[in-house]
Amino acid sequence: MRSVTKNGVRIFFPQGFLDGTAAEELLSIDDVNRTVKSNPSMILVSLKKVIFFNTNGLEPFIKLFKIARKENHTAVGFCDYDLKKYNTILKFYKDDLMFSLFKTEKIAQLFATNYDNKNINVLLYNEDKSQRTAMAMELHDNGHTPIVAQSEKEFQEKIDSGTFDTIIETTYLGQIEQNVATRVTGNAIIYTVNAFLDAEIGESFNIDYHFHSLNVGFRLFIFDASKVVSMNVHAMNFFSKLASSGAEYNANICFVGMSFEKTQNEFKNTLEDAGIIFFEQMDDILKNKDMLSELGSSSIANIKQKRVINKVMINELPNFVNATVATIEMMTNSTAVKDAIQVNELSIKNTEGMIASSIGFYGDMDGMILLVFPVEIAKKACELLIGESTEDAELILDTLAELVNIVGGKLTTLLSDHDINVNITLPRTYPNVSSLLDIVKGKKGVQVDLSFDDDKFLFFLTR
């Protein structure tokens, strides 16, 4: 199989039909070893001349990607595909997309660290906000100027204006998106359920994710039940127990759009007795800011089990800090300086002008990261991502959440290189530090005080 190296990027060019047999013949173990030993800055597989592929056909390249990532932290991915191939790969690997997808080789080169051409104006759009954020940060770090469209309509308008050098679309950076919850709005996690709810909901619902979301400070969980036909007693019991267990955290569960035409009214009464609140429409809760704030506000929880940070987490502390520092440095064009480190309860000397975010992780190890920011850092992130400065507090908090989501994505990558596999929750944001302190009251962890130029920053790792 033909391959070339351009600007430190190794590119393979398979052709024809890629099934298991053909792919194994194209990419031998010697090819893999030679490629990894040459330590390229990026490895790409061009699909330009591939007529057909299946998962067996792509598997040898996926193995190459995993080895290169683990051995050399090399950026890896596919390029030169049409929309059909792009959607097919996303479908094949939607739960484990550890590699990237670049529409063209030229676009991939923009994300290569040693690309010669700098300061290119790049118009980009992806319907997923986390992807837009991640791409903008990577491009900015590589010396380019990202122009981020926040909607498909805005993207088309910017295309018509023509004030850019190149366009990025149908491109995906691996290990960014978290798909457990539908979305977060106003610090409420919104799950979507549909059809007939029975005992299977207890098996399909990610209870680990839910409880780690509680641990990082989420207090409002909304089930969009507008497409639910009915439920049986097994589903009713599941949601009743979910609400009761959440009461330990002072959490609230709401159902929106649930019809009881084919469900016994006694079920609704039982669920309401368990503390579940029912709304007819999503706007009834999301557009009522006072109610949204009250139901989702953090409060001191009478948690019986206080868990302490362990040796495994202490050993991996450099990875946690490095994932955070790399992201903040990228956003602020500054270098981090470590001021102090201590093992104790969270201590914040000056809360003025500070906002915060928390994100949980679980799997081979579990816990949470708390980040306390000067609001100026979040404003700088906003300016990079939307192209202009803003004083919009809600937009600043949204940007902070995306920033922390990227930290979580980098963390999963660093830990996986050490054979530690974790999942992350969605970030929870705090417009003031006092509500954050309620969440971690009595929790001991590792606190690292950092400075980014004149901006003080606090990192806290706990369980």
N, C-alpha and C positions, 0 to 999 in steps of 0.2 A: 504494500500500500504506500502510495506516495505521501511524503511529509516534507515540510519545509520549516525553517526557523526564520522569523522576521522580528527584528527588534527585541530578541529574547523570548518571543512567543512561538511555541511549537504548535504547528497546525497539521492535522491529519486529514487526508482527502479520500475517504472510502467511496466506492461507486456501486451502482446497481442495487441488488436486493440484499438487505441485511437481515439474515436470520441467524440462529445460533451457530450453525456450521460455518457459514460464510464469514462471520465476524471473527470466530476463533482462528480461522486461517489467515485473516487479514492482520490481526494484532496478536503476535506471539508474546510469550513471557519475556523473551530477550528484548523485544521492542519496548515492553513496559519498563524493564530494568534500565535499559539505556536511556530512555526518556527521563526517568526519575533521577538518575545519576547526573544527567546534564543540567538539572536544576533550572528549568526555564521559569520565567516570571509568570507565564500563563500557558495552559495547554488547551487547545481548541480542537474540536472535531467538526469539520465542515460537512454539512448535509446537502450541499449544492447539487451533487451528482448522484445522490441516493434516491432511488425510485420508490423503494418500499423498505420499512423496517418494523420490527416488533421488539418486545422487551428482551427476548433472547438475543436478538441482533445487537442491541445496545449494551448488553450486560458487560462484555469485555471492556468497553470504553468506561463504563461506570466503575469497574474495578480499578482501572488505571487512574481515574479521577480520585478515588478514595485513597489509593496508595500515595499519589502525589500530594494530596492534601495533608495526609498524616505525616509523611516524611519531610516535606519541604514547605508546607503551608502555601502551596501553589494555587493560584486562581485557575479554575477549570470550568469548561462548559462547551455547549454546542453552538454553532453559528451557521449562517447562510441557509435559512429555511423559509418556507412560506407559512401562511397563517394556519393551514391545515396541519402541517408538521408541528408547529408551535403548540397548538391546542392538543394534539395527540400526546406529545411528551408531557405536558402539564397533567393530562388525564392519567397517564401511566404512573407518574411519580408524584402525585399531588400530596401524598403523606410523607415523602422523604426526598425532597428536592434539594440535595446537598450541592448540586452544581448549578451553573448559571446558563441562561439562554440569551444569546445576542443575535439580533436579526441579521447582522452582517459582520464580516470580519473587521470592517472599518469601525463599527460601533464597539466591538470588543476591544480594539486597540485603545480606545479612549479610556478604558478602565484598567489598562496595563500601566504599571508604575513607571516603566522606562520608555513610554511613548514620547518621541521627540517633539511632536507638534503640541504646543501648549496654548493656553488662553483661547480655546475654541468656544464660541457661543453655541450652547447645545440646548435646543428646545426638547423637552421630554414630557411624556405623559404615560401614566399607568393608572388604571381604575382603582388600584389598591394604594391607599395613602402611604402605607409603610414602604412599599416599593418605591414610590416617588421620593420619599425622604432618603432612603438608602442610596438610590442612584445619585441624587443631588449631592449628598455628602461625599460619595466616592469621586464624583467628577470634580467637585470643589477641591478635594484633597490632591487630585492629580493636576491641578493648575488650570482647570477649565472654568467656564462661567455657565452654570446651569440656569435655564429659564424654565421654571416649573409651571405647567398648566394644571389647575386644580379641578378642571372638569373637561369632558370631551368637547363641549361647546367652546370653551376658552382655548383648547388645543387647536381647533379648526380656525378660530379667529386669529391666533398667533401664526399659524401656517400661512394664512392669507396676508399677514403683515410682512412676512419675509425678513424679519430682523434677527436672523440666526445663521449659523454656518452649517449645522446638521440637525437631524431629527432623530430622536430615539422613541420608538414605540414597539409593541410586541417584543419586549425585552424583559428579562426577569433575573434578579439576583438571588441566588440560592440561599436557603436557610434564613429568610427574613420574616415571612408571614407566619402568623400563628392562627390556626383555624378553629380552635376549640369553641370559642364563643362567637356569636354573630358579629357583635360590635360593642363598643362602650360609648354611651352617651351620658354626659353629665355625671360621670362616675357610677353609672348603672350598667351592669352587664346584662345584655339582652340575648336570651336563648330563643331559638325557634323550634317549635314542636308542631307536628301535623298528623293528619290521618286519625287512626284509632289508637288511643293510648292504653296499653295493657302492661303486663309484667315485663315486657321487653324494655320499657323505658328505664328500668333499674339496671339493665345490663348495658344499654347503649349510652346512658348518661355518664359523662366523665366526672365521677365523684371526687377523684383526686384533684382535678383542676378546680372544681368548685370550692373545696375546702382550703386549698392554697390561695384562692382568690379572697376568701374570708380572712385568711391569715395576713395578707398584705393590706387589708383595710377596706375592701369592697363590702358594702352593707346593703345594697339594693340589687336584687336580681329579678328581672322581668322576663316572663315567659310569654312570647308572642304565640298565642293559641288561636289565632284567627282562622287557621286552616284545620283545626282539630274537629273531627266529626263527633267523637264521643270518647269517654274513658270508662274503664271498668274499675272494680274495687281494688285490684292490685295497683293500678296507677294512682288511685286516690290515696292508698296507704303509703306509697312511695313519696308523694309530694307532702303528705302530712308529716312524715318522719323527717323529710328534708327541712321543712319549716321549723320543726321542733328542735332539731340539732343546730339550726342557725340561730335560734334564740339565745344560745350561749354567747354569741357574738353581737347580740342586739341587731341582727340582720332582718331585713324585710324581703318577702317574696310576693310578687304581684303577678296576676294573670290578666292578659289583655285580649279581648275579642273572643272569649270562650263562650260558645253557645251551649245551652243546656236543653235544647230541643230533644236530643236523643240520649241525654245523660240525666240520671236521677237527681232531683233537686236536693235530696238528702246529702249527696256528695258535696255540693256546694256549701251546705251548712257545715259539714264536717271539716272541709278545708278552711272555711272562715274561722271556725273554732280553733284551728291550728295556727291561725294568725295570717293566713294568706288573704291578700286584698285583691278584689276584682275590679277591672276597668273595662268599659265598652270599647274604647278606642285608644290607640297609642298616644295620640295628641293630648288626651285627657290627663296624662301624667307627664309626658315630655315637655309640653308647653306650659305647664304649671311649675315655674321655676322654684317657687317657695316650697311646694310639696316635694319636688324632686330633690331639693337640697335637704329637706327635713328627713325624708325616708332614706336618703343615701349618706347622711352625715355620719361621721365616725364618732363613736362614743366608747367610753371605757367598758370593756367586756369582762365579765366575770369568768375568765377562762380557767378551768381547774388545772389543766396540765401545762406547766411552764417548761418549755424545752430549751436546752442549753446548746450553744455552739459546740461542735465536736472537733476532734483532731483532724478528721478528713477534710473538713471545711477550712481549717487553719492551714493545712498543707497546700490547699488550692487557692489561698488568698491572693497570691500574685496574679493568677489568671483573672480573678474577679476585679482586681484593681486595674489591671492592664486593659481589660475590655472597656472599663469606664473611662480611663484616662485617654485611650486612643480615640474614643468617640468625641470627648470634649475638646481635645487638642485639635481634632479635625475641624470642629465647628468654630473654634475661636482663634485659630492661627497662633496659639500660644503654647508654651511648654509648662507642663505640670511640675510643681515642686512639692515634695512631701514635707509637711510641717510637723506632724506628730502622729503617733499610733498608740492606741491603748485598748485594753479589753475591759469593758465596763458597760453600764447602761448608757444609752444615747445622751450626749451632753452638747447642748447648743448654747454658746455664750451670747450670741447676738442674733435675734430672730427678725430684726427689722429688715424689710426688703428681701426676705427669703421665701421661696416656694419649694415644694418638695414633691417627690414621687417615690413609689415603691413598686417592686416587681418580684414575683415569687418564682421559684424553680423547684422541680420535683422530678424524681426518677431514681438514678443511682445515689443521689444525695438530695436533700431538700432543705429549703430555707427561704430567706428573702433578702433583697438588697434595698436599702433606703438611701436615696440621694437627696441632699439638701442643696439647692441652687440659689445663688443671687439671681434675682429676676433679670438682671442685665444679660446673663448668659443665655437665658431662654429667649430674650429679645434678639440677640445676635443669631440664634438658630432660626428664629422666625424670618429675619431679614434675608438669610441665605435661602430659605425654602420658598418664600413667597415673593422675593425680589424687592421688598420695600420694608421700611421700619413700621412698627405698629405699637399702639398702646392698648390694643384690644385684649383684655385680661383672659377672656375665654379662648381666643386664638393662641395666646401665649401658652396657656395650659395644655391645649391640644398639641402644640408643637413640642412641649416638654415631654408629653406622653410618647410621641413618635421618637424623640431622641432617646428616651429610656428603653423603648422597644428595640432600637438598634443596639444599645448596650447589651440587652438580653440575647439578641441574635449573635453578637460577637462572642458572648460568653459561651453559648451552646457550642459554637465552633471550636473555641479554645479547649473546652473541656472534652469534646469528642476526640480531639487530637491526643488526649491522654486516656482514651478509652473510658471516659465517664460520660454517660448519656443522660441528659436532662431535658425536660420540657419547661417552657416558661409560661406564666400567666400574662394577661394583658396588664399594662401599667395602670396604677391608681395614682391620681394627682391630688395635691393638697394646696389650695390657694393660700393657706397660712400654716405655719409650723405647729401651732397648738393642737390642731386636730391630728397631726401625725404623732405627736408625743403621746396622745391617748392610746394609739394603736400599739406602741412599743413599751408602754408602762410596765416596768418590772422585768423586761427582757434584757439579758446581757448579750453582748456581741463584740465584734472588732470594729472600732471606729478609726478611720484614717482621715486626718485633716489635710487638705490639699490647697494649694494656691495656683491660680491661673492668672499670671500677671498680678493685678491688684484685686482680683476676684477670689474670695474665699469659697471653698467648696468642701462638702462633707460627705464621706462615704461610710456606710454602716452596714455590716453583714451580720445577720442574726438568724434565728429560727422561730 
